[in-house]
Amino acid sequence: MMDRLALLQKFVADKPDDPFARYGLAMELSKRGLAAEADAAFVELMTRHPSYVPAYLMAGNARLARGDRDGAREVFTRGVAAATAAGDSHALGELQAARAALD
C-alpha cells in the first residue's frame, strides 16, 4: 500500500491542474519536516493558482518556521492581495495578522 506522501504525489501527477492536490502535497511535505520540498510545492501552487488563498498562510507559516521572516512577509503580503481580490475576509484577517506579527 502506498503511503500518504506517495499517494499525494501520484494525485498531483495525475491531476497537475488541481490546486487542492498541490496544497495537500505541500502540507504533507511540511508536516514531515521536508522544508525545501514543501516550499517548492507551495511556490508551484501559488505560481499556477495565484488565487488559491489557503496556500499563502500555510506557505508563509512554513517559511517562518524555517526562520525566513522576509520570505514569510512577502508570501503574507501576496496572500493579502489574493484574499482581497477573492473577497475572503476571514483569510484576509488571518494573513494581515500574520504579517503584522512580523513587524
C-alpha positions, 0 to 999 in steps of 0.5 A, a space after each residue: 500500500 502506498 503511503 500518504 506522501 506517495 499517494 499525494 504525489 501520484 494525485 498531483 501527477 495525475 491531476 497537475 491542474 488541481 490546486 487542492 492536490 498541490 496544497 495537500 502535497 505541500 502540507 504533507 511535505 511540511 508536516 514531515 519536516 521536508 522544508 525545501 520540498 514543501 516550499 517548492 510545492 507551495 511556490 508551484 501552487 501559488 505560481 499556477 493558482 495565484 488565487 488559491 488563498 489557503 496556500 499563502 498562510 500555510 506557505 508563509 507559516 512554513 517559511 517562518 518556521 524555517 526562520 525566513 521572516 522576509 520570505 514569510 512577509 512577502 508570501 503574507 503580503 501576496 496572500 493579502 492581495 489574493 484574499 482581497 481580490 477573492 473577497 475572503 475576509 476571514 483569510 484576509 484577517 488571518 494573513 494581515 495578522 500574520 504579517 503584522 506579527 512580523 513587524 
